[in-house]
Amino acid sequence: MTAPRPGWLLVALSTTAALAACDKSVDSAEFEGNVKQRLAAIGFPDATATCPKKIAAKVGAEFTCDVGIEGKTYALNLTITKVDGKRVDMDSKWKDGDAIVAERLEAGVANQLTQDFGAPVTIDCGEPLRFLDADRKVACTLTAGAAKTSLKIAFDDKLTPTGWEIDPVLVSKAKLETILAPDVSAKSGAQVTVTCGAEPLFARPADGVTTCDATDGKATLKLKVTLDASGTPTAWDTVL
């Protein structure tokens, strides 16, 4: 597991509203506007918010708004925490739990993994908002060339990413070749070039065995390479 960099942002929408002009209720129209402004600030300029009318401005009052983002609807639960003159303070929580802005998370993780692997990867976390599961993880799909793997990203109680797991792990063609070439050359008694396929990254096979070619410019040998759980070669042999 690699520890990602913090700061890929996460959604919390504590906000305020005014009282309606004619009674002691929340000005729903103004509040809906506030929610849309907050969502626009985190990357959802076309988001919508629909809240109940005539919500009594009393501390402890609770209500739910429907938030529309990119064709998906999410429930935002709100609780009035303070009424001060014409100002109403509220805390909010998504009904389905702690939420992540998928686009920001995807960009941050893809950028770091691209640097780590030395080859481009893309991340797809699905819906525009992703909610942490019971283990405080979000499941995404990682694509590297023709390879697709599962990526699970973990978060702490402050919604800071703490690490991730890739299953199956990705193997770097360049790193594998760099590790194998000196050992194969030493054991064969000739300077060889090792080539492990065409893709810069590939998913570790389920049985942990992959093949590479070793050539000295005259002849080519097929190598059977055993990889450990991290994708590091632990043994190799020639294939007749």
PECOR-V193921 format. One record per residue. RES is the residue in three letters. PHI is phi in radians with two decimals (none if undefined). OMEGA is omega in radians with two decimals (none if undefined). D_FIRST is the distance of its C-alpha to the first C-alpha in Angstrom with 1 decimal. Layout:
# PECOR-V193921
res=RES phi=PHI omega=OMEGA d_first=D_FIRST
res=RES phi=PHI omega=OMEGA d_first=D_FIRST
This chain:
# PECOR-V193921
res=MET phi=none omega=3.13 d_first=0.0
res=THR phi=-1.86 omega=-3.12 d_first=3.8
res=ALA phi=-1.40 omega=3.13 d_first=6.6
res=PRO phi=-1.38 omega=3.10 d_first=9.3
res=ARG phi=-1.34 omega=3.14 d_first=12.9
res=PRO phi=-1.31 omega=2.96 d_first=15.1
res=GLY phi=1.85 omega=3.13 d_first=18.3
res=TRP phi=-1.63 omega=-2.65 d_first=17.8
res=LEU phi=-1.46 omega=-2.71 d_first=20.5
res=LEU phi=-2.20 omega=-2.90 d_first=21.2
res=VAL phi=-1.77 omega=2.93 d_first=24.5
res=ALA phi=-2.46 omega=-2.98 d_first=26.9
res=LEU phi=-2.21 omega=3.01 d_first=30.6
res=SER phi=-1.13 omega=-3.03 d_first=32.8
res=THR phi=-2.73 omega=-3.13 d_first=36.2
res=THR phi=-2.31 omega=3.05 d_first=39.9
res=ALA phi=-2.67 omega=3.09 d_first=43.1
res=ALA phi=-1.83 omega=3.03 d_first=46.8
res=LEU phi=-1.38 omega=3.04 d_first=49.4
res=ALA phi=-1.13 omega=-3.01 d_first=51.5
res=ALA phi=-1.13 omega=-2.96 d_first=54.9
res=CYS phi=-1.79 omega=-3.13 d_first=57.0
res=ASP phi=-2.67 omega=-3.12 d_first=55.3
res=LYS phi=-1.57 omega=3.09 d_first=52.6
res=SER phi=-2.24 omega=-3.14 d_first=49.8
res=VAL phi=-1.21 omega=3.05 d_first=46.7
res=ASP phi=-1.29 omega=-3.02 d_first=47.5
res=SER phi=-1.07 omega=-3.11 d_first=45.2
res=ALA phi=-1.10 omega=3.13 d_first=45.9
res=GLU phi=-1.15 omega=-3.12 d_first=44.8
res=PHE phi=-1.14 omega=3.09 d_first=41.7
res=GLU phi=-1.02 omega=3.10 d_first=40.7
res=GLY phi=-1.12 omega=3.12 d_first=41.2
res=ASN phi=-1.10 omega=3.14 d_first=38.9
res=VAL phi=-1.09 omega=-3.14 d_first=36.1
res=LYS phi=-1.12 omega=3.09 d_first=36.5
res=GLN phi=-1.11 omega=3.14 d_first=36.5
res=ARG phi=-1.13 omega=3.13 d_first=33.2
res=LEU phi=-1.20 omega=3.09 d_first=31.6
res=ALA phi=-1.08 omega=-3.11 d_first=33.1
res=ALA phi=-1.17 omega=3.14 d_first=31.5
res=ILE phi=-1.82 omega=2.98 d_first=28.0
res=GLY phi=1.91 omega=-3.14 d_first=28.7
res=PHE phi=-2.17 omega=-3.04 d_first=30.9
res=PRO phi=-1.15 omega=-3.10 d_first=34.4
res=ASP phi=-1.79 omega=-3.13 d_first=36.0
res=ALA phi=-1.13 omega=3.08 d_first=34.7
res=THR phi=-2.11 omega=3.09 d_first=37.4
res=ALA phi=-2.49 omega=3.11 d_first=38.1
res=THR phi=-2.20 omega=-3.07 d_first=40.7
res=CYS phi=-2.09 omega=3.11 d_first=41.6
res=PRO phi=-1.10 omega=3.08 d_first=44.4
res=LYS phi=-1.67 omega=3.05 d_first=47.7
res=LYS phi=0.99 omega=3.04 d_first=49.7
res=ILE phi=-1.40 omega=-3.10 d_first=46.8
res=ALA phi=-1.08 omega=-3.12 d_first=48.6
res=ALA phi=-1.44 omega=3.14 d_first=47.5
res=LYS phi=-2.23 omega=3.10 d_first=47.0
res=VAL phi=-1.03 omega=-3.11 d_first=44.3
res=GLY phi=1.67 omega=3.11 d_first=42.1
res=ALA phi=-1.12 omega=-3.10 d_first=43.1
res=GLU phi=-2.17 omega=3.06 d_first=40.3
res=PHE phi=-2.73 omega=-3.08 d_first=40.1
res=THR phi=-2.22 omega=3.06 d_first=37.8
res=CYS phi=-1.91 omega=3.02 d_first=37.6
res=ASP phi=-1.67 omega=-3.12 d_first=36.5
res=VAL phi=-1.93 omega=3.13 d_first=34.3
res=GLY phi=-1.78 omega=3.13 d_first=34.4
res=ILE phi=-2.37 omega=3.04 d_first=31.7
res=GLU phi=0.87 omega=3.07 d_first=31.8
res=GLY phi=1.48 omega=3.12 d_first=33.7
res=LYS phi=-1.90 omega=3.12 d_first=31.6
res=THR phi=-2.01 omega=-3.12 d_first=33.0
res=TYR phi=-2.18 omega=3.14 d_first=31.2
res=ALA phi=-1.64 omega=3.12 d_first=32.8
res=LEU phi=-1.95 omega=-3.14 d_first=32.7
res=ASN phi=-1.58 omega=-3.09 d_first=34.1
res=LEU phi=-2.20 omega=3.10 d_first=36.1
res=THR phi=-2.30 omega=3.09 d_first=37.8
res=ILE phi=-1.31 omega=-3.08 d_first=40.6
res=THR phi=-1.86 omega=-3.09 d_first=40.0
res=LYS phi=-2.81 omega=3.00 d_first=43.0
res=VAL phi=-2.13 omega=-3.06 d_first=46.3
res=ASP phi=-2.28 omega=-3.08 d_first=47.9
res=GLY phi=1.14 omega=3.12 d_first=51.1
res=LYS phi=-1.68 omega=-3.11 d_first=50.2
res=ARG phi=-1.80 omega=3.11 d_first=46.4
res=VAL phi=-2.14 omega=3.08 d_first=44.0
res=ASP phi=-1.73 omega=-3.11 d_first=40.5
res=MET phi=-2.42 omega=2.96 d_first=37.9
res=ASP phi=-1.84 omega=-3.12 d_first=34.3
res=SER phi=-2.33 omega=3.04 d_first=32.4
res=LYS phi=-2.49 omega=3.03 d_first=29.6
res=TRP phi=-1.16 omega=-3.11 d_first=28.5
res=LYS phi=-0.98 omega=-3.07 d_first=29.9
res=ASP phi=-1.59 omega=3.06 d_first=26.7
res=GLY phi=1.89 omega=-3.13 d_first=24.5
res=ASP phi=-1.16 omega=-3.03 d_first=22.2
res=ALA phi=-2.09 omega=3.12 d_first=22.0
res=ILE phi=-2.06 omega=2.99 d_first=20.0
res=VAL phi=-1.37 omega=-2.99 d_first=21.8
res=ALA phi=-1.03 omega=-3.07 d_first=20.2
res=GLU phi=-1.07 omega=3.13 d_first=21.6
res=ARG phi=-1.20 omega=3.12 d_first=20.2
res=LEU phi=-1.11 omega=3.14 d_first=16.7
res=GLU phi=-1.01 omega=-3.10 d_first=17.0
res=ALA phi=-1.14 omega=-3.11 d_first=18.4
res=GLY phi=-1.15 omega=-3.12 d_first=15.9
res=VAL phi=-1.20 omega=-3.14 d_first=12.8
res=ALA phi=-1.08 omega=3.14 d_first=14.9
res=ASN phi=-1.08 omega=-3.10 d_first=16.1
res=GLN phi=-1.22 omega=3.14 d_first=12.9
res=LEU phi=-1.17 omega=3.06 d_first=11.6
res=THR phi=-1.06 omega=3.09 d_first=15.2
res=GLN phi=-1.17 omega=-3.11 d_first=15.2
res=ASP phi=-1.11 omega=-3.07 d_first=12.0
res=PHE phi=-1.52 omega=-3.07 d_first=13.5
res=GLY phi=1.25 omega=3.13 d_first=17.0
res=ALA phi=-2.67 omega=-3.05 d_first=18.2
res=PRO phi=-1.23 omega=3.02 d_first=18.7
res=VAL phi=-2.31 omega=3.02 d_first=16.7
res=THR phi=-2.19 omega=-3.12 d_first=17.9
res=ILE phi=-2.16 omega=3.07 d_first=16.5
res=ASP phi=-2.25 omega=-3.13 d_first=18.8
res=CYS phi=-1.79 omega=3.03 d_first=18.3
res=GLY phi=1.50 omega=-3.03 d_first=21.9
res=GLU phi=-1.11 omega=-3.12 d_first=24.3
res=PRO phi=-1.05 omega=2.99 d_first=24.9
res=LEU phi=-1.95 omega=3.06 d_first=23.7
res=ARG phi=-2.08 omega=-3.09 d_first=20.8
res=PHE phi=-1.82 omega=3.14 d_first=20.9
res=LEU phi=-1.16 omega=3.09 d_first=18.1
res=ASP phi=-1.45 omega=-3.08 d_first=18.5
res=ALA phi=-1.09 omega=3.11 d_first=19.2
res=ASP phi=-1.65 omega=-3.12 d_first=15.6
res=ARG phi=1.04 omega=3.11 d_first=15.3
res=LYS phi=-2.24 omega=3.03 d_first=13.3
res=VAL phi=-2.15 omega=3.14 d_first=14.5
res=ALA phi=-1.67 omega=3.13 d_first=14.5
res=CYS phi=-2.29 omega=3.06 d_first=15.1
res=THR phi=-1.97 omega=3.11 d_first=16.0
res=LEU phi=-1.86 omega=3.11 d_first=14.7
res=THR phi=-2.09 omega=3.07 d_first=17.6
res=ALA phi=-2.37 omega=-3.05 d_first=17.9
res=GLY phi=1.09 omega=3.14 d_first=21.5
res=ALA phi=-1.49 omega=-3.07 d_first=22.5
res=ALA phi=-1.60 omega=3.02 d_first=19.1
res=LYS phi=-2.21 omega=3.12 d_first=17.8
res=THR phi=-2.37 omega=3.08 d_first=14.6
res=SER phi=-1.53 omega=3.11 d_first=13.3
res=LEU phi=-2.16 omega=3.08 d_first=10.7
res=LYS phi=-1.99 omega=-3.08 d_first=10.0
res=ILE phi=-1.91 omega=-3.09 d_first=9.6
res=ALA phi=-1.78 omega=-3.12 d_first=10.0
res=PHE phi=-2.33 omega=3.07 d_first=12.8
res=ASP phi=-1.57 omega=-3.08 d_first=14.7
res=ASP phi=-1.19 omega=3.10 d_first=18.5
res=LYS phi=-1.71 omega=3.14 d_first=19.4
res=LEU phi=1.10 omega=3.02 d_first=17.5
res=THR phi=-1.67 omega=3.09 d_first=15.1
res=PRO phi=-1.08 omega=-3.10 d_first=11.7
res=THR phi=-1.98 omega=3.12 d_first=9.2
res=GLY phi=2.86 omega=3.11 d_first=5.8
res=TRP phi=-2.60 omega=3.10 d_first=5.3
res=GLU phi=-2.24 omega=3.10 d_first=5.5
res=ILE phi=-1.98 omega=-3.09 d_first=8.0
res=ASP phi=-2.46 omega=-0.07 d_first=10.9
res=PRO phi=-1.26 omega=-3.12 d_first=12.6
res=VAL phi=-1.18 omega=3.07 d_first=10.3
res=LEU phi=-1.64 omega=3.11 d_first=12.3
res=VAL phi=-1.92 omega=3.10 d_first=14.3
res=SER phi=-1.46 omega=3.10 d_first=15.9
res=LYS phi=-0.98 omega=-3.09 d_first=19.7
res=ALA phi=-1.10 omega=-3.12 d_first=20.5
res=LYS phi=-1.18 omega=3.13 d_first=18.1
res=LEU phi=-1.10 omega=3.14 d_first=19.2
res=GLU phi=-1.12 omega=-3.14 d_first=22.7
res=THR phi=-1.12 omega=3.13 d_first=22.5
res=ILE phi=-1.24 omega=-3.03 d_first=21.3
res=LEU phi=-1.32 omega=-2.97 d_first=23.9
res=ALA phi=-0.94 omega=-3.13 d_first=26.9
res=PRO phi=-1.10 omega=-3.11 d_first=27.9
res=ASP phi=-1.22 omega=3.12 d_first=27.7
res=VAL phi=-1.13 omega=3.12 d_first=29.6
res=SER phi=-1.08 omega=-3.11 d_first=32.1
res=ALA phi=-1.11 omega=-3.08 d_first=32.7
res=LYS phi=-1.39 omega=-3.13 d_first=33.3
res=SER phi=-1.58 omega=-3.13 d_first=35.4
res=GLY phi=1.33 omega=3.11 d_first=37.5
res=ALA phi=-2.47 omega=3.10 d_first=37.2
res=GLN phi=-1.31 omega=-3.08 d_first=35.2
res=VAL phi=-2.09 omega=3.00 d_first=33.1
res=THR phi=-1.92 omega=-3.13 d_first=30.9
res=VAL phi=-1.84 omega=3.11 d_first=28.0
res=THR phi=-2.22 omega=-3.09 d_first=27.1
res=CYS phi=-2.01 omega=3.10 d_first=24.4
res=GLY phi=1.44 omega=-3.07 d_first=25.5
res=ALA phi=-1.81 omega=-3.07 d_first=26.0
res=GLU phi=-1.43 omega=3.12 d_first=22.7
res=PRO phi=-1.11 omega=3.06 d_first=20.5
res=LEU phi=-2.35 omega=3.06 d_first=17.4
res=PHE phi=-2.53 omega=-3.13 d_first=17.7
res=ALA phi=-1.30 omega=3.08 d_first=15.9
res=ARG phi=-1.05 omega=3.12 d_first=15.6
res=PRO phi=-1.05 omega=-3.10 d_first=18.8
res=ALA phi=-1.05 omega=-3.14 d_first=18.8
res=ASP phi=-1.54 omega=3.09 d_first=20.7
res=GLY phi=1.30 omega=-3.10 d_first=18.6
res=VAL phi=-2.08 omega=3.07 d_first=21.7
res=THR phi=-2.28 omega=-3.14 d_first=22.4
res=THR phi=-2.15 omega=3.08 d_first=25.5
res=CYS phi=-2.39 omega=3.04 d_first=26.4
res=ASP phi=-1.92 omega=3.06 d_first=29.8
res=ALA phi=-2.11 omega=-3.12 d_first=31.2
res=THR phi=-2.27 omega=3.06 d_first=34.5
res=ASP phi=-1.85 omega=-3.13 d_first=36.8
res=GLY phi=1.69 omega=3.14 d_first=38.9
res=LYS phi=-2.02 omega=-3.11 d_first=41.3
res=ALA phi=-2.29 omega=3.13 d_first=39.5
res=THR phi=-2.11 omega=3.07 d_first=36.1
res=LEU phi=-1.91 omega=3.05 d_first=34.3
res=LYS phi=-1.59 omega=-3.14 d_first=31.7
res=LEU phi=-1.88 omega=2.96 d_first=28.7
res=LYS phi=-1.75 omega=-3.01 d_first=26.8
res=VAL phi=-2.02 omega=3.09 d_first=23.3
res=THR phi=-1.69 omega=-3.11 d_first=21.0
res=LEU phi=-1.94 omega=3.05 d_first=17.2
res=ASP phi=-1.41 omega=-3.05 d_first=14.8
res=ALA phi=-1.08 omega=-3.14 d_first=11.9
res=SER phi=-1.59 omega=-3.13 d_first=9.7
res=GLY phi=1.59 omega=3.13 d_first=12.8
res=THR phi=-1.52 omega=-3.14 d_first=14.5
res=PRO phi=-1.19 omega=3.12 d_first=18.3
res=THR phi=-1.97 omega=3.13 d_first=19.7
res=ALA phi=-2.82 omega=3.04 d_first=23.3
res=TRP phi=-2.62 omega=3.10 d_first=25.7
res=ASP phi=-2.62 omega=3.09 d_first=29.3
res=THR phi=-1.42 omega=3.12 d_first=31.9
res=VAL phi=-1.87 omega=-3.11 d_first=33.1
res=LEU phi=-1.36 omega=none d_first=36.9
